[in-house]
Amino acid sequence: MKKTEVKTKEIVGTICKDKDCPRHGNLSTRGKIFEGRVVSKFHKRIAIEFERMIYVKKYERYAKSRTKIHARLPTCIENEINVGDLIRIRECRPLSKIIHFVVIGKVK
């Protein structure tokens, strides 16, 4: 392989030239894994939202809280994921100011 060539692999008719893809690129994932619904979709980025329970010490009760996380969307699975889908994301190195997660796959 020459230095000018980009690493490519073929998956079900699509070619992935994305260097920030956990499957085909040079991006390693580690740490936490979250599942959530896609709230908004942008080019190479999505925002997911999920609910969690937080303990409020003052009232000695649990309260529902929503968390919104931005994640990198690799080009090889960009067509599969739409707004409203349940997806799984995993932590990676910081890719930008707000993106610290990458999409692993679609749950439903």
Secondary structure as the mmCIF struct_conf table of DSSP 4:
data_model
#
loop_
_struct_conf.conf_type_id
_struct_conf.id
_struct_conf.beg_label_comp_id
_struct_conf.beg_label_asym_id
_struct_conf.beg_label_seq_id
_struct_conf.end_label_comp_id
_struct_conf.end_label_asym_id
_struct_conf.end_label_seq_id
TURN_TY1_P TURN_TY1_P1 LYS A 3 THR A 4
BEND BEND1 GLU A 5 GLU A 5
HELX_LH_PP_P HELX_LH_PP_P1 VAL A 6 LYS A 7
STRN STRN1 LYS A 9 ILE A 11
TURN_TY1_P TURN_TY1_P2 VAL A 12 GLY A 13
STRN STRN2 THR A 14 CYS A 16
TURN_TY1_P TURN_TY1_P3 LYS A 19 ASP A 20
TURN_TY1_P TURN_TY1_P4 PRO A 22 HIS A 24
BEND BEND2 GLY A 25 ASN A 26
STRN STRN3 THR A 29 PHE A 42
TURN_TY1_P TURN_TY1_P5 HIS A 43 LYS A 44
STRN STRN4 ARG A 45 VAL A 56
TURN_TY1_P TURN_TY1_P6 LYS A 57 GLU A 60
STRN STRN5 ARG A 61 ARG A 72
HELX_RH_3T_P HELX_RH_3T_P1 THR A 75 ILE A 77
TURN_TY1_P TURN_TY1_P7 GLU A 78 GLU A 80
TURN_TY1_P TURN_TY1_P8 VAL A 83 GLY A 84
STRN STRN6 LEU A 86 CYS A 92
BEND BEND3 ARG A 93 ARG A 93
BEND BEND4 SER A 96 ILE A 98
STRN STRN7 PHE A 101 LYS A 106
#
